[in-house]
Amino acid sequence: MKRIGLTGNIGTGKSTVAKVFEILHVPVYHADSKARYILESEEVKEQITLLFGKQVLNPLNLVDRKALAGIVFSDTDKLASLNNLIHPLVKEDFLKWCMHHQQEEYILHEAAILFESGFDRLFDGNILVTSPEQLCIRRVMDRDGFTEEMVLTRMQNQWTQEKKIKLADYVIVNDESAMIIPQVLAIHQAILNG
């Protein structure tokens, strides 16, 4: 079984690309969704509260992701502390998940900060989804109701697309003019034949 990373900066459309691979019956591990789930475990919630204070809990005693994001995306040290807590747990969960998919030709690991976290070294190849920055900003504003400033703050914590292109084995352009499906099909065949 080959392990392939799938990444792209916020608003590039990597989740849309992941859905196309899923239609092709490729198992996709959604690392960002899994991280949100891990955030709710009692042990992690306790550590989050120790690191960032009780203000990151909502009235139901759950982690308020917006409050947490407000803290970590404006302080790189605090973001690093959160990543140092969550990333090893996601990696452990991913490796267990892989055990259940050993019979597959290949699997995808979808994550926003694949290169930044060093996770790319776990894979046999990496796919990068790219989009023009203004299009990414608009998509996130429309999708999440963020202001442009909020989107730009999150973007500052990700490497530039140009830097990631140099590290990627495959690049999918999602600029609303290039068609995604033919690009995915070509990469799918290249991975199967590689």
TITOR-957065 format. One record per residue: residue number from 0; residue in three letters; y, z, x of N, C-alpha, C in turn. Coordinates in steps of 0.001 Angstrom, whole numbers, plus 524288, in hexadecimal, padded with zeros to 5 digits. Example, Ala and Ser with C-alpha at 12.3 -4.5 7.8 and 13.67 -1.06 7.14 Angstrom:
BEGIN
    nr   rest    n_c2    n_c3    n_c1   ca_c2   ca_c3   ca_c1    c_c2    c_c3    c_c1
     0    ALA   7E9C6   81E78   83386   7EE6C   81E78   8300C   7F31C   81E78   83390
     1    SER   7F736   81BA8   83232   7FBDC   81BE4   83566   8001E   81EBE   83264
// end
This chain:
BEGIN
    nr   rest    n_c2    n_c3    n_c1   ca_c2   ca_c3   ca_c1    c_c2    c_c3    c_c1
     0    MET   7FB5B   80000   80345   80000   80000   80000   804DE   80000   8036D
     1    LYS   80860   7FC58   80255   80D5E   7FC3A   8051B   81146   7FF9B   80219
     2    ARG   814A4   8021B   8050B   818E6   80534   802BF   81DFD   8025E   803E9
     3    ILE   820DE   80130   7FFCA   825C7   7FE42   80052   82A34   8017D   7FE00
     4    GLY   82E6B   8020B   800F3   8330A   804BD   7FEFC   83681   800FC   7FBF7
     5    LEU   838FA   802F2   7F7DE   83CB4   7FFEB   7F4C1   841AD   80325   7F458
     6    THR   845F0   80103   7F63F   84AC8   803F9   7F64F   84F6E   80070   7F51C
     7    GLY   853CE   802DF   7F46F   858BC   8002B   7F372   85CC9   80448   7F244
     8    ASN   86194   8033D   7F383   865B7   80703   7F27F   8668D   807AE   7ECA8
     9    ILE   8697A   80BAE   7EB42   86A7E   80CE2   7E5CA   86CC6   80810   7E30C
    10    GLY   86A87   806C3   7DE8E   86C7E   8026B   7DB6B   86A93   7FD09   7DCF4
    11    THR   86710   7FCAA   7E0CE   86535   7F779   7E264   86119   7F544   7DEA3
    12    GLY   85E8C   7F8AA   7DBAF   85A9C   7F6D6   7D804   8550A   7F769   7D9F6
    13    LYS   85426   7FB26   7DD7B   84ED6   7FBCC   7DF90   84AF8   7FD6E   7DB57
    14    SER   84CC5   80060   7D769   84941   801ED   7D322   84797   7FD37   7CFE8
    15    THR   84B20   7F989   7CF2D   849D6   7F4AD   7CC6F   845C9   7F19A   7CF86
    16    VAL   8468E   7F147   7D499   842D5   7EE88   7D7FB   83D8A   7F145   7D7C8
    17    ALA   83D93   7F67B   7D7D5   838A9   7F975   7D789   835B1   7F821   7D28B
    18    LYS   83888   7F77F   7CE3A   835FF   7F626   7C93B   8334B   7F0D6   7C986
    19    VAL   83598   7ED26   7CC52   83324   7E7FE   7CCE7   82E02   7E88A   7CFF2
    20    PHE   82E1A   7EBAC   7D41A   8293E   7EC9B   7D70C   8252E   7EF4D   7D395
    21    GLU   826E1   7F2D6   7D04C   8233B   7F589   7CCC6   820B9   7F1BB   7C8EB
    22    ILE   823AC   7EDD6   7C739   8217E   7E9C5   7C3CE   81D21   7E6DC   7C69C
    23    LEU   81D98   7E67B   7CBCF   8198E   7E3F4   7CF04   81510   7E7BE   7D03E
    24    HIS   8151C   7EC4A   7CDC1   81111   7F05A   7CE54   81111   7F2E0   7D3BA
    25    VAL   815AB   7F30F   7D627   8163A   7F5D3   7DB19   817E4   7FB6F   7D9CB
    26    PRO   814E4   7FF5D   7DB73   81677   804CC   7DA76   81B8A   80611   7DD63
    27    VAL   81F28   80898   7DAB1   8242E   80A01   7DD0A   824F3   80FE7   7DCA8
    28    TYR   825DF   81247   7E124   82738   817D4   7E15F   82D2A   81825   7E145
    29    HIS   82F48   81AA5   7DD3F   834F3   81B11   7DC98   836C6   8203D   7DF01
    30    ALA   8384C   82010   7E3ED   8398C   824CF   7E6DA   83E29   827D0   7E48F
    31    ASP   84226   8250C   7E2B4   846B7   827C3   7E0A4   8455F   82ABA   7DBA2
    32    SER   8422A   8285E   7D84C   8406A   82B0C   7D384   83D06   82FBC   7D4E0
    33    LYS   83993   82F09   7D8B0   83629   8334E   7DA57   8395F   837C5   7DCA1
    34    ALA   83D6F   83680   7DF92   840CE   83A8F   7E1CC   84369   83DBB   7DD78
    35    ARG   8450E   83B1C   7D93D   84768   83DEA   7D4D5   84371   841A3   7D25C
    36    TYR   83E92   83FF0   7D205   83A68   8432F   7CFD2   83961   847EA   7D364
    37    ILE   8391F   846F9   7D86C   83829   84B2B   7DC3D   83C93   84F2C   7DC11
    38    LEU   8414B   84D52   7DB12   845E5   850B9   7DACD   84540   85501   7D6AF
    39    GLU   84212   853FE   7D2BA   84169   857B8   7CE6D   83D15   85BB2   7CF5B
    40    SER   83A11   85B1E   7D394   835FE   85F01   7D493   83898   8643D   7D5CC
    41    GLU   83611   86876   7D43F   8385F   86DAF   7D4F1   8399A   86ED3   7DAA6
    42    GLU   83602   86D79   7DE1B   836C0   86E89   7E3AC   83B86   86BAB   7E5D1
    43    VAL   83BFC   866B2   7E475   84066   8638F   7E65C   8457A   8655D   7E3DC
    44    LYS   84544   86673   7DED2   849F8   8684C   7DC12   84C03   86D52   7DE9D
    45    GLU   8487B   870B6   7E02D   849F7   87590   7E2C7   84CB9   87464   7E7F3
    46    GLN   84A8E   870C4   7EAF5   84CF1   86F5B   7EFFD   8522D   86CA3   7EF3A
    47    ILE   8528E   86966   7EB35   85789   866BA   7E9F8   85BB6   86AD0   7E8BF
    48    THR   85A3D   86EC1   7E5A9   85DF2   872D8   7E437   85FAD   875F5   7E904
    49    LEU   85BFC   876FA   7EC94   85D68   879B5   7F170   86132   8767C   7F4B8
    50    LEU   86045   8715D   7F4E6   8639A   86DEC   7F817   868FF   86D0B   7F5B8
    51    PHE   86930   86C40   7F082   86E0C   86A5C   7EE0E   8705E   86E0A   7E9FF
    52    GLY   86DC3   87250   7E8DE   86FD4   8760C   7E51F   86E13   874ED   7DF91
    53    LYS   86EE0   878CF   7DC30   86D12   87866   7D6C3   8703D   87481   7D392
    54    GLN   874A6   872BD   7D5A8   877DA   86EFB   7D2BB   8751C   869B5   7D215
    55    VAL   870BC   868E1   7D4ED   86DE3   863F0   7D457   869BF   8644C   7D00D
    56    LEU   86978   868BD   7CD5E   865DB   8694D   7C8F6   868DB   868E3   7C3D7
    57    ASN   86677   8664A   7C001   868F2   865D4   7BAE0   86768   86A85   7B77F
    58    PRO   86967   86AEB   7B2B9   86822   86F67   7AF60   86243   86FFB   7AE37
    59    LEU   85F40   86BD6   7AEC7   85999   86C21   7ADE8   856A5   86D97   7B2E6
    60    ASN   8599A   86EF4   7B708   85762   87073   7BC14   8548E   86BF1   7BEC8
    61    LEU   8565E   86729   7BDBB   85467   86280   7C062   8588F   860AB   7C440
    62    VAL   856EB   85DC1   7C833   85AB5   85BBB   7CBEE   85E30   857BE   7C938
    63    ASP   8633A   858B2   7C978   8671A   85514   7C753   8681D   850FD   7CB88
    64    ARG   865AB   84C64   7CAF0   865EE   8486C   7CF11   86B7B   8467E   7CFFF
    65    LYS   86EAD   84659   7CBEF   87419   844A2   7CCA9   87729   8489C   7CFE6
    66    ALA   87655   84D9F   7CECC   878FF   851B5   7D1D3   8771D   8518F   7D778
    67    LEU   87204   850E5   7D835   86FD4   8509F   7DD75   871F2   84BDC   7E05F
    68    ALA   87221   84766   7DDA8   87435   8429E   7E00D   879E7   84355   7E19E
    69    GLY   87CE8   845FD   7DE56   88262   846FA   7DF8F   8830B   84A05   7E498
    70    ILE   87F51   84D74   7E5AE   87F87   85093   7EA80   87DB2   84D66   7EF2E
    71    VAL   87916   84AF8   7EEC4   876C0   84890   7F36B   87938   8435B   7F4F7
    72    PHE   87B34   84062   7F121   87D64   83B53   7F28E   882E3   83BBB   7F4D4
    73    SER   8850C   84074   7F4E2   88A21   8412C   7F763   889AC   84447   7FC7E
    74    ASP   884CE   8457D   7FE1D   883F9   8488B   802DB   87EE3   846BB   80566
    75    THR   87F58   843E7   809C4   87AB0   841A0   80C3A   876D3   845BE   80E1B
    76    ASP   878BA   84A54   80FB6   87525   84E7C   81164   871E8   8507D   80CCD
    77    LYS   8746A   85118   80856   8719A   852F4   803B6   86DC5   84ED1   801BF
    78    LEU   86F4B   849E2   8022A   86BBD   845A5   800B4   866F7   845AC   8044D
    79    ALA   867E0   84678   80952   86388   846B9   80D0E   85FEF   84B54   80BCB
    80    SER   86230   84FCB   80A4B   85EFD   85457   808DB   85B8D   85320   80422
    81    LEU   85DC9   85081   80048   85ABD   84F15   7FBA1   8566B   84B3C   7FD1A
    82    ASN   857BE   8474E   80031   853D9   8436B   801D2   84F7B   845EB   8050A
    83    ASN   850E1   8499F   80869   84CF2   84C45   80B9F   84935   84F7C   8084D
    84    LEU   84AF7   8512E   803CC   847A1   85412   8002F   8442B   8505E   7FD04
    85    ILE   8467A   84C3A   7FAEE   843C2   848CD   7F732   8405A   844B2   7F9DF
    86    HIS   84233   84246   7FE08   83F56   83DE0   8005F   839BE   83F28   8021A
    87    PRO   838D2   84390   804AD   8335D   844AD   8061E   82FC7   84541   80161
    88    LEU   831E2   84761   7FD18   82EC3   84807   7F858   82D97   842C5   7F5D0
    89    VAL   83168   83F3C   7F5E8   8308E   839F8   7F3D0   82C8E   8371A   7F733
    90    LYS   82CFE   8379C   7FC50   8294B   8350E   7FFD6   823BA   836FA   7FED1
    91    GLU   8231A   83C0D   7FE43   81DF4   83E51   7FD33   81BC2   83C3D   7F809
    92    ASP   81F0D   83C0D   7F409   81D64   83A1A   7EEF3   81BEF   83451   7EF42
    93    PHE   81EFE   83149   7F226   81DF2   82BB3   7F2CA   818A8   82ACB   7F55F
    94    LEU   81788   82DC0   7F978   8128F   82D0F   7FC35   80DEF   82E5A   7F8A4
    95    LYS   80E8B   8324A   7F54B   80A6E   8337C   7F16F   809E6   82EFA   7ED91
    96    TRP   80E56   82CE9   7EBD5   80E61   8288B   7E81C   80B93   823CF   7EA70
    97    CYS   80C68   822E4   7EF7A   809E0   81E7B   7F226   803EE   81EE4   7F1EF
    98    MET   801F5   823A8   7F230   7FC49   82478   7F20B   7F9EE   8224A   7ECFE
    99    HIS   7FCF2   82274   7E8C9   7FB14   82089   7E3B4   7FB83   81A9B   7E331
   100    HIS   7FDF3   81819   7E701   7FED2   8126F   7E6B5   7FC94   80F8F   7EB6F
   101    GLN   7F8D2   811E6   7EE02   7F6A5   80F99   7F2C9   7F41C   80A4A   7F1E2
   102    GLN   7F25B   80933   7ED25   7EFAE   80445   7EC18   7F37E   7FFB5   7EB5F
   103    GLU   7F87E   800D9   7EB29   7FC6D   7FCC4   7EA40   7FD59   7F996   7EF3D
   104    GLU   7FEF6   7F4AC   7EE79   80078   7F169   7F2FA   80530   7F3CC   7F5BA
   105    TYR   80911   7F55D   7F27B   80DA0   7F80A   7F4A2   8104E   7FB2F   7F05C
   106    ILE   8136C   7FEF4   7F20E   8168D   8021F   7EE76   81C34   801EF   7F051
   107    LEU   81FC2   8034B   7ECC8   82551   8039F   7EE25   8272E   80940   7EDAF
   108    HIS   82AA2   80AAF   7F12A   82D46   80FC4   7F10B   8330D   80E94   7F058
   109    GLU   8350D   80F7C   7EB9B   83A89   80E55   7EA6F   83DDC   81323   7EB81
   110    ALA   841CE   8128C   7EED5   8454D   816E4   7F022   84A99   814CD   7F1CF
   111    ALA   84EAE   8178E   7F041   85401   815D7   7F188   85534   81651   7F75B
   112    ILE   85381   81A95   7F9C1   854F6   81B7D   7FF3E   85023   81B43   802C7
   113    LEU   84D49   8171E   8024F   84873   8165D   80544   8497B   81651   80B27
   114    PHE   84D44   81331   80CD7   84E7A   812D3   81269   85132   817C0   81460
   115    GLU   854EB   819BE   81144   857DF   81E59   812E0   8544F   82311   813B4
   116    SER   85037   8237F   81085   84CB3   827FC   810CD   84879   82761   814F3
   117    GLY   847F1   822A0   81713   843D4   8219D   81AE0   83E92   82061   81862
   118    PHE   83E62   82042   81327   83982   81F15   81060   83791   81992   81182
   119    ASP   83B24   8161A   8130C   83990   810A7   81404   83547   81045   8181B
   120    ARG   834EE   81432   81B89   830F3   8141D   81FA8   82B70   8150F   81D8B
   121    LEU   82B0A   816C0   818A5   825EA   817A3   81630   82370   81293   81440
   122    PHE   82660   80E4B   81455   824B6   8099F   8118B   82350   8050D   8150E
   123    ASP   82034   8018C   812C3   81E95   7FCC0   81574   822CD   7F893   81512
   124    GLY   8268F   7F954   811BD   82AE7   7F5B7   81100   82EC9   7F818   80D39
   125    ASN   83387   7F5F6   80D1A   83799   7F7FF   809AD   83A94   7F38C   8071B
   126    ILE   83B9F   7F454   80211   83E9C   7F08F   7FEEE   843E7   7F305   7FDC5
   127    LEU   84802   7F011   7FEA2   84D52   7F1D7   7FD84   84F9E   7EE85   7F927
   128    VAL   851C2   7F11C   7F528   85492   7EE69   7F0F8   85A63   7EEE3   7F22E
   129    THR   85D23   7EA70   7F239   862BB   7EA73   7F36E   865DC   7E843   7EED7
   130    SER   86AB9   7E9EC   7EE84   86E71   7E800   7EAA4   873EB   7E8A3   7ECD9
   131    PRO   877A0   7E56F   7EB15   87D0C   7E637   7ECBF   87EFF   7EBA6   7EB1D
   132    GLU   8820A   7EE1F   7EE77   883B5   7F37B   7ED86   8867E   7F433   7E84F
   133    GLN   88A15   7F0AA   7E6EE   88CF4   7F143   7E202   88953   7F0FA   7DD48
   134    LEU   8854C   7EDBC   7DDA6   88170   7ED5E   7D976   87E62   7F27B   7D90A
   135    CYS   87CF2   7F4BB   7DD76   87A33   7F9C7   7DD81   87D88   7FE02   7DAF4
   136    ILE   8827B   7FE2C   7DC63   8860C   80217   7DA3A   88658   8017F   7D450
   137    ARG   88705   7FCBC   7D27B   88761   7FBC9   7CCD8   88267   7FD6A   7CA08
   138    ARG   87DE6   7FC06   7CC42   878E9   7FD69   7C9CF   8784E   8034E   7C92C
   139    VAL   87991   8063B   7CD5A   878EA   80BEB   7CD22   87CD7   80E5C   7C95B
   140    MET   881A1   80C5D   7C953   8857F   80E57   7C5A0   883AA   80D70   7C004
   141    ASP   8819C   808CE   7BEF4   87FAE   8078E   7B9B0   87ADA   80AC4   7B84C
   142    ARG   87746   80B4F   7BC0D   87245   80DF8   7BB17   872E1   813DC   7BA8B
   143    ASP   875E5   81642   7BE1B   87614   81BF9   7BE64   87B2E   81E59   7BC6D
   144    GLY   87EF3   81B08   7BB25   883F5   81D13   7B963   88727   81F83   7BDCD
   145    PHE   88600   81DFC   7C2A9   888D3   8200D   7C727   88E12   81D51   7C7B2
   146    THR   891B9   82003   7CA4D   89690   81D73   7CBD9   8956E   81A5A   7D0D5
   147    GLU   898E4   816D0   7D22F   8983C   813D2   7D704   8981A   81777   7DBB5
   148    GLU   89B4D   81B88   7DBA7   89B6E   81F4C   7DFFD   89623   82207   7E096
   149    MET   893AA   82374   7DC3C   88E86   82607   7DC71   88A70   82262   7DEE1
   150    VAL   88AAE   81D6C   7DD68   886EA   819A8   7DF92   887D8   81903   7E569
   151    LEU   88CC5   81874   7E6F8   88E0E   817B9   7EC81   88C70   81C75   7EFC4
   152    THR   88CF0   82129   7ED8F   88B47   825E5   7F04F   88575   825B2   7F16C
   153    ARG   88259   823F5   7EDA2   87CB1   82386   7EE6D   87B69   81F31   7F25B
   154    MET   87E50   81AF5   7F204   87D68   816A1   7F5A9   87E5F   81840   7FB4F
   155    GLN   88219   81BC9   7FC27   8835F   81D85   8017B   87ECC   8205D   8040A
   156    ASN   87B25   82259   800D8   8769F   82523   802ED   871F8   8218B   803E1
   157    GLN   872BC   81C7F   80319   86E93   818AF   80415   87058   8150E   8087B
   158    TRP   86C7F   8131B   80B60   86DC2   80F4B   80F63   86FB1   80A51   80CD3
   159    THR   87295   80730   80FC4   8747D   8023F   80DAA   86FE3   7FE7B   80CE4
   160    GLN   870A6   7FAD5   80955   86C9E   7F6E1   80870   86BAF   7F3A9   80D64
   161    GLU   86FDE   7F29E   81048   86F5F   7EF87   8150E   86BBC   7F22D   818FD
   162    LYS   86C3E   7F744   8197D   868DF   7FA3A   81D11   86333   7FA0B   81B3D
   163    LYS   8626A   7FA7C   8161F   85D1F   7FA8A   813F8   85A81   7F52D   8144B
   164    ILE   85D91   7F10C   813BD   85B63   7EBBB   81404   858AC   7EAE9   81945
   165    LYS   85AEC   7ED18   81D6F   858A4   7EC85   822AA   85359   7EF41   8231A
   166    LEU   85265   7F322   81FC8   84D8F   7F62C   82001   84973   7F453   81C16
   167    ALA   84B26   7F154   81830   8479E   7EFC5   813F5   8442B   7EB31   8158F
   168    ASP   83F61   7EB30   81379   83BCB   7E6CC   81447   83CBF   7E284   81040
   169    TYR   83E79   7E423   80B9F   83F91   7E07A   80757   844AF   7E21F   804C5
   170    VAL   847C3   7DE41   8030B   84CB2   7DF64   8005C   84CC0   7DC75   7FB2C
   171    ILE   84E14   7DF4D   7F701   84EC2   7DCF8   7F1D6   8548D   7DD43   7F089
   172    VAL   856DF   7D8D2   7EF3D   85C62   7D899   7EDCA   85CC1   7D8FA   7E7DA
   173    ASN   85F82   7DD02   7E5FB   86032   7DDE3   7E063   86608   7DDB7   7DF2C
   174    ASP   8681B   7D8EB   7DF24   86DBF   7D83D   7DE7C   86F36   7D5C0   7D944
   175    GLU   86B8E   7D59F   7D59B   86C2F   7D369   7D061   86C80   7CD70   7D068
   176    SER   86B7E   7CB06   7D4F6   86AF8   7C54F   7D502   865AD   7C3BF   7D744
   177    ALA   863E9   7C670   7DB5D   85EB0   7C568   7DD80   85AA2   7C7CF   7D9D0
   178    MET   85684   7C4EA   7D8A1   85285   7C6E2   7D50F   84EE2   7CA9F   7D7F8
   179    ILE   84DE3   7CF29   7D596   84AC1   7D340   7D811   844F0   7D1E5   7D81B
   180    ILE   842E4   7CFF4   7D3BD   83D3A   7CF3D   7D33D   83AFA   7CBA6   7D774
   181    PRO   83D49   7C711   7D892   83B1B   7C3D3   7DCCA   83B24   7C697   7E217
   182    GLN   83F2F   7C9C6   7E31C   83F6D   7CCAD   7E80A   83B05   7D0B4   7E85B
   183    VAL   83A18   7D370   7E3FF   835E1   7D752   7E3D7   83098   7D4A6   7E487
   184    LEU   82FC9   7D051   7E1CD   82AC8   7CD88   7E231   829BC   7CBB1   7E7C7
   185    ALA   82DC4   7C9D5   7EA68   82D1C   7C800   7EFD4   82BA3   7CC8F   7F36C
   186    ILE   82E2E   7D103   7F2AF   82CF8   7D59E   7F5E4   8277F   7D79B   7F49C
   187    HIS   82634   7D7AF   7EF9B   820FA   7D96A   7EDDC   81CC6   7D62D   7F098
   188    GLN   81D6F   7D112   7F0A8   81991   7CDAF   7F335   81973   7CE8E   7F923
   189    ALA   81E02   7CF45   7FB70   81E4C   7D01F   80115   81B76   7D536   80295
   190    ILE   81C08   7D93F   7FF68   81965   7DE32   80086   81382   7DD95   7FFD8
   191    LEU   811DE   7DAEF   7FBA9   80C43   7DA26   7FAC0   809C4   7D6D3   7FF0C
   192    ASN   80CC0   7D30F   80114   80AA5   7CF7F   8050F   80B58   7D189   80AA9
   193    GLY   80E9C   7D5A0   80B37   81019   7D769   81069   80C28   7DA93   8134E
// end
